[in-house]
């Protein structure tokens, strides 16, 4: 988390401050914004790999006081207009498309304003998985499922206990009961004190129309801004079939033990 305050520049409202961030994910919080910030993302990777990176930002829910632009060689392209932050909306662009220029808007009382956003740097392949524009609800092929098992941030066998739809954010929250935890990058799925069962939540698009149903599924997906996002999720019996067929042919990309 990088925190800055415009009050230290109150007498220089035209100041432009440079910020350098080395982490692949984090957040910026600009209290009482005045002037402008140039946010330089400089991950600890080889510059040759920069062209393969995607940058995503997610403004804080109550972020206000500045416009956020994409800047390249002096040209500005508006990304997020002050006061127009949609709940949970994520803005993504290629690392080589430019940097972030955050410019404070004129305010009568800057002490009431805080501009902030989370950011993530990721491989372009992963970013396209998270933001599949063409068919975000399309069922995965056998090959895609088997690859997802190897590359996802979480892989679990579980059932859908309930689904909560959030119309404002255009998302569904899948409440999952976990029968077997194969892998998780973050502690999204945890033991509950009362029942001693593993449980957690996975988010997906509202348009996918997820409903509670009987039976077990293999849930895979990625962590995105601290939330589990659904990837491939076949019925578990279908996953067992595809896993066995691939194993018999020696085509399994990785071992997981599907029992």
NORWO-V744828 format. One record per residue. N is the residue number from 1. OMEGA is omega in whole degrees, -180 to 180 (* if undefined). D_FIRST is the distance of its C-alpha to the first C-alpha in Angstrom with 1 decimal. Layout:
n omega d_first
N OMEGA D_FIRST
N OMEGA D_FIRST
This chain:
n omega d_first
1 174 0.0
2 -180 3.8
3 178 6.4
4 179 9.9
5 178 13.3
6 -178 16.5
7 180 18.7
8 180 18.7
9 -174 20.3
10 -178 22.7
11 -178 25.7
12 -172 24.6
13 178 23.8
14 -177 24.4
15 172 21.9
16 -178 19.9
17 178 16.8
18 176 15.6
19 180 12.0
20 -177 12.0
21 -177 9.7
22 -176 11.4
23 179 9.8
24 174 11.8
25 -179 9.2
26 -180 5.7
27 176 4.8
28 175 5.9
29 -177 7.3
30 -179 10.6
31 178 12.8
32 -172 16.5
33 170 16.5
34 -179 19.4
35 -177 20.4
36 175 18.3
37 167 15.3
38 -177 16.0
39 -180 13.1
40 177 14.3
41 -178 13.4
42 -177 15.1
43 -180 14.9
44 176 16.9
45 179 19.9
46 177 23.2
47 179 23.4
48 -178 26.4
49 -177 24.2
50 -177 22.1
51 180 24.9
52 -175 24.4
53 171 20.8
54 176 19.7
55 174 16.5
56 175 15.7
57 179 13.6
58 -179 13.8
59 174 13.6
60 -176 12.8
61 -177 16.2
62 -179 16.8
63 -179 15.1
64 174 17.7
65 -178 18.7
66 170 18.3
67 179 19.7
68 -177 17.8
69 166 20.1
70 -174 20.7
71 174 22.1
72 -179 24.5
73 174 27.1
74 179 26.9
75 -177 27.5
76 174 25.2
77 -175 25.0
78 176 23.6
79 -177 21.1
80 178 20.1
81 179 22.2
82 177 21.1
83 -178 22.0
84 -180 22.9
85 176 19.9
86 179 21.8
87 175 20.6
88 -179 18.8
89 -179 19.8
90 -180 18.2
91 -176 18.9
92 178 19.5
93 178 21.1
94 -180 22.2
95 -178 20.2
96 178 23.5
97 178 23.8
98 179 21.6
99 -178 18.2
100 176 16.3
101 -176 17.7
102 -175 16.4
103 179 19.2
104 175 19.5
105 -179 22.7
106 -178 25.3
107 173 24.8
108 -177 27.2
109 -176 24.6
110 -177 21.1
111 -180 20.1
112 -175 20.2
113 172 17.8
114 176 14.0
115 -180 13.0
116 177 10.1
117 170 9.9
118 176 8.7
119 175 10.1
120 171 12.3
121 -179 14.7
122 175 17.9
123 -176 21.6
124 179 23.7
125 178 25.9
126 -179 23.3
127 180 22.1
128 175 25.8
129 -176 26.2
130 -175 23.5
131 180 25.0
132 -174 28.7
133 -171 30.2
134 -177 33.8
135 -175 34.2
136 -177 31.1
137 -178 33.5
138 175 35.9
139 -180 37.0
140 173 36.1
141 178 39.0
142 -179 39.9
143 180 38.4
144 179 35.1
145 -178 35.0
146 176 35.9
147 179 33.2
148 178 30.6
149 -177 31.5
150 -168 30.7
151 -175 27.5
152 177 25.7
153 175 22.6
154 177 24.8
155 -179 28.6
156 168 30.5
157 -177 34.0
158 -179 34.0
159 179 35.5
160 179 34.4
161 -178 34.7
162 175 33.8
163 177 32.2
164 180 30.4
165 178 30.5
166 -174 28.0
167 -177 30.0
168 -179 27.5
169 179 24.8
170 -179 27.6
171 172 26.5
172 176 28.2
173 179 26.8
174 178 29.0
175 -169 29.4
176 168 30.4
177 -172 32.5
178 175 32.1
179 176 35.3
180 179 33.9
181 179 30.5
182 -178 30.7
183 168 27.1
184 -178 23.5
185 177 20.3
186 -175 18.3
187 178 20.0
188 -180 20.8
189 -173 24.5
190 175 25.3
191 176 28.5
192 -174 29.5
193 -173 31.1
194 -173 34.2
195 -176 35.5
196 179 34.0
197 175 33.2
198 179 30.1
199 178 28.6
200 -178 25.7
201 176 24.8
202 180 24.8
203 174 24.3
204 -179 26.5
205 179 28.1
206 -177 30.4
207 -180 33.0
208 173 33.5
209 179 35.3
210 180 34.4
211 173 36.8
212 -180 37.3
213 -179 40.0
214 174 41.8
215 -179 41.4
216 177 38.6
217 168 36.3
218 -179 34.2
219 174 30.7
220 178 28.5
221 -176 25.3
222 173 21.7
223 -178 18.3
224 -176 16.5
225 175 13.2
226 -179 13.9
227 175 17.5
228 179 20.8
229 -174 22.6
230 172 26.3
231 176 28.0
232 -179 31.6
233 179 33.3
234 170 37.0
235 -172 39.3
236 180 39.4
237 177 43.1
238 177 42.6
239 179 39.9
240 179 42.3
241 -178 45.0
242 180 42.9
243 -180 41.6
244 -180 45.2
245 -180 46.6
246 -180 44.1
247 179 44.6
248 -180 48.4
249 -178 48.1
250 -176 45.7
251 -179 43.1
252 179 40.3
253 176 37.1
254 -180 35.9
255 177 37.2
256 -177 35.8
257 -169 38.8
258 -175 39.2
259 * 41.4
